[in-house]
Amino acid sequence: MTNGPKSAEETARHAWGMAQRVGMYIAGLPLDKRDAAFAVAENSLREAGQEMRITGEKMDAFIELQMKAIRQIVSDIDVSGSPQGGRA
């Protein structure tokens, strides 16, 4: 018995939550540090995918989807003003 997600829906929630946390963290970094942080995030996703035995096109799609979500979250935070919830 594993402690991992039990359904596709739960897996998607976990993936979205991870993307939000990483995006918020990266959005809080200075602009000159973000490219390195995106690279670390992508490498971490690749390692996680390997641990989950994801390979080939599925790995590429997993990473692409997660990185698009992370970048969109960072962009949305930049527009709203801060990773802590926007402008007051």
N, C-alpha and C positions, 0 to 999 in steps of 0.2 A: 504494500500500500504506500502511495506517495503523498506528499504534502502539497503537490502542485495543483494547478487549476483542474477542475472536473468537467468543464464544458467549453465549447468554443466561445460562448458569451462571456464566461468568466476569464478566459484567456484574453479576449479582446479588452475587457475592463482592466486587466493587469497591464497590458501593453499600453493602453491609453494613459493610465496613471503614471507609468514610467516615463512616457513621452512628456507629460505635463511637468513632472518633477525635473527632468533633465532640461527641458525648455526654460523653465523658470530659473534654474541655476545659471544656464548659459546667458539668459537675458540680463542677469545681474552682473555679468562680467564686463570689463571694459571692452570696447570694440576690438582693440588690437589683440585680445586674448581669445576671441570667439572662434576663429578658425581652428586653433589648436584644440579647443574644447569640443567642437564638432567632430574633429578627427578622433579624439578619445572616445566620444559617444559611439561613433561608427565602429571602431575597433571593439568596444565593449559589446555592442550588439552582435558582431560577428562571433565573438567568443561565446556569448549566450546562445546564439543559434547553433553553434557547434555542440555545446553541451546538451541542447535539445535534439541533437541529431538532425538538424535541418541542413540540407545540402543543395547545391546547384541553383536552379532557377527559383526554388522556394526560398533559399537563403537570400538571393538577390532581391526578391520581392519583399521579403520580411524587412530587410535593411532599408530598402527604398521607401517603403511605407512608413516605417518608424522615423527615418530621417526627414521625410517630408512633413510629418506631424510635428517633430521637434522644431524644424525651421519655421513652420507656420506659427507655432506657439510663440517663438522668439519674436517673429515679426508682429504678431498681435500685441505682445507686451510692449514692444518698442512704440507702437502706435498709441497704446493706451497710457503709457507714461512710466510704468514701473512693474516689476514682477510681484510687488506686494499688493496689487489690486487697482492700479490706475491712479488717476489724479484726483485729489480731493478738492 
